[in-house]
Amino acid sequence: MKTYKEENVGLLSTLKPTVNFANKMAAKGGQIWGPRTISDCQLIFVISGKATLTLGESTFLLNAGECVFYGENSPHKLVSSASDPFTFMSIHFDWNGKSSEPIHPLHGIMDCKLTENVTLYKIRIDEQREIIFPHHFIMPSIDSLFSNIVREYRYEEPGYTFILRGLLTQLITLIIRNDINGNLSLGERRKIAPALESIRKQPEKNWTIQELAEICGYHPTYYASIFKESTGYTPKQFLINERIRRAKQFLLEAKTVEEVSMKLGYTSIHYFCRNFKSITGLTPTEYKLQSLVL
């Protein structure tokens, strides 16, 4: 029976990740790392060749463009292919570093036996959603971002720790977006695409589940189910979120709160203000005044 340790990383927007080590290297055929644990977290991006990662009871066969992640005290073993050794980039990091200064991971590496205990990292995206940071994903597009992190770490130019934190924050965010948009079934998302488009085109309309389901050609109960599975929100909450996203744009264009409320289909300005504050933490007036501060 699989057992996991869970760690709550916190809210995505408040993370302060720190790069401890970053490197690019070509492995030898059959080269082995582990079984071992580390005292921080690690991301590995495969540039070319093949490798195998054993993480607890799971095994991942890695090819170019693939990435793996494991965290503190998660037993793992990485083996380069004997016939097609891999070239890769590696980043050791902490989710929330007290300082942006790197702490070299060497002394935190320990030999171990491969067991089934693996740490899962929960990240809260917003008030409605949280995800488990993925252990394995295919994402060739992050090659250049990995390269920039490795370069900044190697050359230690002025302000490099500050830049490293920004680049790592961007990398983590892109991985989370990829997980949300990819792992929540592209097939299911396509099923509700006409409804999403309708809401975005007409957020001021008081869409009912029946209307949106008919646009997609499904029974309302089934439609509501796949909508929540694919987006993480109910159709009503998604509509409110889209209205508030538009409201923020309109408020920056010097429209009054009353105008914005009416433009987005609200019959009650008090209900609009309540929705706006529940999502942004500010009243529409406070948000508008904040945008005027230089």
Buried (B, 14 or more C-beta within 10 A) or exposed (E): EEEEEEBEBBEBEEBBBBBBBBEBEEBEEEBEBBBBBBBBBBBBBBBEBBBBBBBBBEEBEBBBBBBBBBBBBBBBBBBBBEEEBBBBBBBBBBBEBEEBEBBEBEEBBEEBEBEEBBBBBEBBBEEEEBBEBBBBBEBEEBBEBBBBBBBBBEEEEEEBBEBBBEBBBBBBBBBBEBBBEBEBEEEBBEBBEBBBEBBEEEBBEEBEBEBBBBBBEBEBEEBBEBBBEBBBBBBBBBBBBBBBEBBBEBBEEEBEBEEBBBBBBBEEBEEBBEBBBEBBEBBBEEBBEEEEEE
